[in-house]
Amino acid sequence: MALFGNKKNYSSITVKKRDVPDGLWMKCPSCGEIIYKEEVKANLEICTKCDHHFILPRQDRINLLSDEGSFVEWAGAIKSVDRLGFTGQQSYIDKLEVNQKKTGWDDAITVGGCKLGGRDIGLGVMDFSFLGASMGSVVGERVTYLIERCTAEGRPVLISCASGGARMYEGLLSLMQMAKTSAALARHAEAGLPYIPILTHPTMAGVMASFATLGDVIIAEPEALIGFAGPRVIKETTQQDLPEGFQRSEFLQEHGLIDMVVSRNELRDRMILVLEYLCDK
């Protein structure tokens, strides 16, 4: 009886929450698993449970597609300006400053020369975290500079593409970049030099309709969203039901737009192999 008479009041006991630093874990949008961020980072931003590809930071992408210490930036002096005096809830200049502080980069693409597998190439890397990798005058000019310099120097070109579309703050000037980059690629092809775009999630609109799909071999990462307009716009225009996943890499490979869907873990070796084949030919 004494045992029950001395029963403790457990409701009065305070259990201290164990201190766990914020930001160590993340939930995968594909499989729903809770995964350790550092493991994902070490795995090139790929889910360790289901291989979902998260967005890879720009510098990590440059490191992936170039030999160590070989990348030299080109055309970095080309900067965005507000030709139209765009005003809205926030000015174009303010938008640029916010994105420059957020990302540490001055615009949505970095281009330069490097070696990959010991071979001299030109490399461009688009970054969706900067204004949705929208294509404005600077993006178009840097891409054109990259292609034209590589044409002159006899280098193949690789561009890792990602974009939500044209940069609305620059109006018609942004749309002109589609023609300019396409013309530069035509001259590059006439010189017999390879161009390989790598389509990452997402690659849409004007970028997809120009230099992203004009390659000798078109490569995409798994489950990347690729298309010109969004599904809702297409459905409203065509008045037809659309196949499930019709704008994803695997569907587009099956229907002939994409040549290869390559996991990021295999991308570097696959690019070296494709370049060896194209350049030797």
N, C-alpha and C positions, 0 to 999 in steps of 0.2 A: 504493500500500500504506500509505503514511503516513496517508492520509485515514482508512482504517478502523482504523488502530492508535491514533489519537487520539480515537476515538468517545467522546462524553460519556455519563456514567451518568445518564440522565434520571430514574431512579427516586429520586434523591437531591434533586431540585429540589422545593421547596415552593411551591405556587401559593396565594397569599392570596385568600380569598373576598372578593369585592367587597361592601363594606358597603351593604346595602339595608335601609332602615327597615322594621320590621314593620308590618303592617296597611294597606299601600298597595293590595293586590290582594285580590280575592275571587272565589270560584267560584260561578257562577250555578247554582242547583239545577235549572233547567229545561233550559238548553242545554249546560251543562257547561263553558262558556267561562270563561277567567280574565279578569276585567274590572277596570279601574282604579276604585277606590272613589270618587275625586273626580268622575269622569265620571258615575257612577251617582247620586251626590248632586246634581250639577248638573242631572240629568235627572229630578228628583223621585223618586229611589229606584226608577227603572225601568231594567232591564238594557238596555244600548245595543246588544246583539246580537239579543235575542229578545223584548224588551218584557215580560219577567217583572216583576211588581210586587212589590217588597219592601215591608216595613212602613214607612210614612212616620211619622217622629217627630211627636209631638203638636203642637209649636209650628209645625212646617212645615205641618202640615195646617190649623191655624188661619190661618196666613199665606196658604195657597192659597185658602181659602174666605172671605176677608174683604178689604176694601180696606185698603191700607196704613195702619197706625196707628189703625184704627177700632175694634178689638176691645176691649171692656171686660168683664172677668170679673164674673159674677153668682154668688151663692150660695157663694162661696169659704169663708165662715165655717162651713159645715156640714161637720162632721168625723165620721169613723167612731169608734164606741165598742164595747167588748166587752160587749154586753148579756148574753150567755150564759156568759161566763167560759170561753170555749173553751180547752181544753188538748189537746195532742197532742205530737208530736215538737217542735213549736214553738208558742208561744201566738199568738193572733190579734194581740195588740199587737206582739209581736216581728216577725211577718210584715209588719204595716203599716210598722213602722219600717225594716225592710230594704228594702221596695219604695219607700218615700219617699226613702231615701238613694240607691238605685239610679237612680231616674228623675228626682228633683228635683221631683216633683209629690206632692200630698197624698192623691190618690185616683185612681180609674180614669177619671174624666171631668172635663172642664172645660166649663162653659157660660157664655154671655154674650151681650151684644148687640153688633152691628157693622153695617157697611154692606157690601153686595156689589153691585158695579155701580152704586153710588150709592143703593141701596135699603136701608132699615132692615130687618134680619132678626134672628132669634135663632139662635144657633149652638151646637151641642154636639159635642164631639169625644171619642170614647172611645179609650183607649190600651191595647193588648193587653200592653204591657210591664209594666203595673202589675197584678199578680195575675191575669194573663190577662183583664183587663178584666171581671172577674166583677162581677155586679150585686148589690150589697148595698144597705143602706138609704140610704147617701149617694148612690150612683149614681141610685137611684130618686127620691130627694127632689130632687136637682139637676135631673134630667130633668123632673120634675113642675113645679118652680119655673120652669124655662125656658119650658115650654109655657104655664103659667097666666099668666105675666107677658106673654108675647107675645100671648096671647088678649086680655088687658086693654089692651095697647098697639096692637093691630091689626097685628101683625107676622107674616109667614110664619116657619116654623121649618125649619131644616136640622139633621139629626143625622147625623154620621159614625159609623156603628156598627161595633163589633168586640167580640167576647166569646166566652169559653169556656163561659159559663153562669152559674148562680146562685152566690153566694158562700157556700160551705159553712160557713164560720165563723159565719154569722149564722142558719143554720137556716131556719125558717119565715118569719122576718122578711124574708129575701131574696126568697122566693117571692111575698110580698105586693106587691112592687114592680111585678109584671106587671099586676095589676089597677089599681093606683094610676096608673101611667103611661098605661094604656089609657083610663081614665076621663077623664084630663086631655085626651087627644087627641080624645075624643068631643066634649067641650065646645068645643075649638078648631075642630073641623069644623062644629059647629052655628053657630059665629060666622062661617062662610064663609071661613076663613083656611087657606091651603095649608100642608101639612106634607110634607116630602120627606126620607126616609131614604136614606142612601148606605151600602150594605153593602160592607164591606171584609173582607179575609181575616184571621181567620175570623170569621163571625157565626153563633153557634150557640145552641141551647137556649133559655133563658127570654127572652133579649133578642130572638132571632129570632121567638119565639112571642108577642111583645107589640109594643113600639113600633117595632121594626125593620121590621115588615111591615104597618104600618097607614097607610102613606103614600098621598097622592093620586097621586104618581108614585114608583115604587120604582126606584132606580138602584143598580147594583153595579159594582165594578171587575172587570176581567178575571180569570178563573180563581179568584175568591174562593170559599172553602169556606163554604157556607150550609146550615143544616139545624137540626133539633131534636136528634136523637140521632146518634151515630156510625154508620158503615156496619155495623160488627160487631153492634151492638145491634139495628139494624133487621133485619139478615139473620136473627139468632137468633129475633127475635120473629115475623117473617113466614114464615120457613122458605122463602124464595124467593131466587133469584139476582137481583142488582140490576144495573141498567144501568151501564155504565162512565161515570164522571163525573156521576152523577145528582145530586150535591150541589154542583156547580159553577155559576157564574153563567150560563154559556152554555146549559147544559141547562135551567136554571130559567127563563131567558128564553124558550127555545123552547117550554116547557110552560106559560107564562102567569103565573108568579109574579113575575118580574122584568120591568119595562117597558123598561129600557135597560141595556146593558152599555157603560160609557164608560171609555176610557183616562184615566188621571190627567192626562195632558198636555192633554186636552180638557175636563176636568171643570169647571173654573172657568167657561169660556165657555158650556158646556152648562147649568150651573146658572142663570146669568144669563138665558139664553134661556127656560128652563122657568119661572122666576119671572115673567118679563115676561108670558108667556102666561097663567099661572094668576092672577096678580094683576090683570092688565087685564080678565080675564073676570069 
